[in-house]
Amino acid sequence: DGQLRTYRLDAIRALTVSGFTLSNSIVNGVNGTSAVDDEGSVSFSQLTGAAAISGCTISGGLEDNVRVANASGTLNRLTLQNTTIGANSPALGDDGVFVEASGTAVLNVTVTNCVFTSARGDLLQCNALNGAVMNWVIVRNAFSNSHPGIVSGAGGTTFSGGGAGSAVSVTYDISNNTFRDAQGIALNVFK
């Protein structure tokens, strides 16, 4: 038809999916070519229902290794367990795991018994914006950062909520984790 088409190059990409399970898998290599499009290893927009990633090793994301961004719907719960999150791009990498709820989204996430080894930005970032509702359970994980290109002030974990006129609701349990090698704050929690 003569039209130029652009395709995303994430290793795993899903839009408007209800339920997802990835287990005992390895995602590595070089995943993505466009930081503008937030390409990476495992990427979701509007993931709802319940989702689980367990027993995996995930690395090689151009930007993020795992990314979930919802503006509506309910994801009750994303469970990330017994998984290793490795290095992303040395030049364009951002977060090891990035989870964001905005608008009317309800997004609950549990990260347990995971090993985070390397990210240019945050090892783990959870963000609640506008009217979003989130519950974060971050328990018994090992956070260390050996990335060769950690951005100044980054390399740890960030848990944030708010914005101008924001009515976000966030509850959390962040306990029994270990943190090391951040270039900034290892555990940053704010609203």
C-alpha positions in Angstrom: 0.0 0.0 0.0 3.1 2.3 -0.1 2.7 3.4 3.6 5.7 3.5 5.8 5.1 1.5 9.0 7.0 1.8 12.2 7.1 -1.3 14.5 8.3 -1.4 18.1 11.2 -3.7 18.8 10.6 -4.7 22.4 11.4 -8.4 23.2 7.9 -8.7 24.7 5.3 -6.0 24.1 1.6 -6.1 25.0 -1.1 -3.4 24.8 -4.5 -3.8 26.6 -3.9 -7.3 27.9 -5.9 -8.9 30.8 -3.6 -11.4 32.7 -0.1 -12.4 31.8 2.4 -15.0 33.1 6.1 -15.3 32.2 8.0 -18.0 34.1 11.3 -19.7 34.0 12.5 -17.7 31.0 15.5 -15.7 29.9 15.1 -12.4 28.0 18.4 -10.9 27.0 20.4 -9.5 24.1 19.7 -6.0 22.7 16.0 -5.2 23.0 14.7 -2.0 21.4 15.9 0.8 19.1 13.9 3.8 20.3 14.1 5.5 23.7 11.5 7.9 22.5 9.1 5.0 22.3 10.2 3.6 25.7 11.4 0.3 24.1 12.9 -2.4 26.2 12.8 -6.0 27.2 9.3 -6.6 28.6 6.8 -3.7 28.1 3.1 -3.4 28.8 0.5 -0.6 28.5 -2.9 -1.2 30.1 -2.1 -4.5 31.7 -5.1 -5.6 33.8 -6.3 -8.6 35.8 -3.4 -10.4 37.5 0.1 -10.8 36.1 3.2 -12.7 37.2 6.8 -12.8 36.3 8.7 -15.6 38.2 11.9 -17.5 37.9 13.2 -15.3 35.1 16.4 -13.5 34.1 15.6 -10.2 32.2 18.2 -7.8 30.8 19.2 -6.0 27.6 16.4 -3.3 27.5 17.3 -0.2 25.5 15.4 1.8 28.1 13.7 -0.4 30.8 14.0 -4.1 31.3 10.4 -4.4 32.6 7.9 -1.6 32.1 4.2 -1.4 33.0 2.3 1.9 32.5 -1.5 2.0 33.0 -3.8 5.1 32.8 -7.0 3.2 33.6 -8.3 -0.3 34.7 -7.2 -2.5 37.5 -4.1 -4.6 37.7 -4.5 -6.6 40.9 -1.6 -7.7 41.2 1.7 -7.7 39.3 3.8 -10.2 41.1 7.6 -10.2 40.3 9.3 -13.0 42.2 12.5 -15.0 42.2 13.7 -13.1 39.2 17.0 -11.4 38.3 16.9 -8.0 36.6 20.2 -7.3 34.9 21.8 -4.5 32.9 20.0 -2.2 30.4 21.7 -0.1 27.7 24.9 1.6 28.7 24.0 4.7 26.7 20.2 5.0 26.8 19.1 2.7 29.6 16.7 3.9 32.3 15.2 1.7 34.9 15.5 -2.0 35.7 11.8 -2.2 36.5 9.4 0.8 35.9 5.8 0.6 37.1 3.5 3.6 36.7 -0.2 4.2 37.3 -2.0 7.4 36.3 -5.5 8.7 35.8 -8.0 6.2 37.2 -5.7 3.2 37.2 -5.4 0.8 40.2 -2.1 -0.9 40.0 -0.8 -3.2 42.8 2.7 -4.7 42.7 4.6 -7.2 44.7 8.3 -7.7 44.2 9.8 -10.4 46.4 13.0 -12.5 46.5 14.4 -10.8 43.4 18.0 -9.7 42.6 18.6 -6.4 40.8 22.1 -6.1 39.5 22.4 -3.1 37.1 20.5 -0.1 35.8 21.5 3.2 34.3 18.6 4.9 36.1 16.7 3.3 39.0 16.9 -0.4 39.7 13.2 -0.2 40.6 10.8 2.8 40.2 7.1 2.8 41.2 5.2 6.0 40.4 1.6 7.0 41.2 0.2 10.1 39.3 -3.1 12.0 39.2 -5.9 10.0 40.7 -4.2 6.6 40.6 -4.3 4.0 43.4 -1.3 1.8 44.1 -0.1 -0.7 46.7 3.6 -1.6 46.7 4.9 -4.7 48.5 8.7 -4.8 48.1 10.1 -7.5 50.4 13.3 -9.6 50.6 15.1 -8.3 47.5 18.8 -7.6 46.9 19.4 -4.2 45.2 23.0 -3.6 43.9 24.1 -1.6 40.9 27.2 -2.4 38.8 26.1 -0.5 35.7 29.0 1.2 34.0 27.0 4.3 33.1 24.8 5.0 36.2 23.4 8.5 35.8 24.6 10.9 38.5 22.1 10.8 41.5 20.6 7.5 40.3 21.2 3.8 40.7 18.9 3.1 43.6 15.1 2.8 44.0 12.4 5.4 43.8 8.8 5.2 45.1 6.8 8.3 44.3 3.3 9.7 44.1 1.6 12.9 43.5 1.6 15.9 41.1 -0.3 19.2 41.0 -3.8 18.8 42.5 -3.1 15.0 42.7 -5.4 12.8 44.8 -3.3 9.6 44.6 -3.7 6.9 47.1 -0.6 4.8 47.9 0.0 2.1 50.6 3.3 0.3 50.9 5.4 -2.3 52.7 9.1 -1.9 51.9 11.0 -4.3 54.2 13.8 -6.8 54.6 15.7 -5.6 51.5 19.4 -4.9 51.0 20.7 -1.9 49.1 24.2 -1.0 47.8 26.1 0.9 45.1 23.7 3.6 44.2 25.2 6.9 42.9 22.4 8.8 44.7 19.7 7.8 47.2 19.5 4.0 47.6 15.8 4.1 48.9 13.9 7.2 47.9 10.2 7.3 49.0 8.2 10.6 48.5 4.8 12.1 47.7 
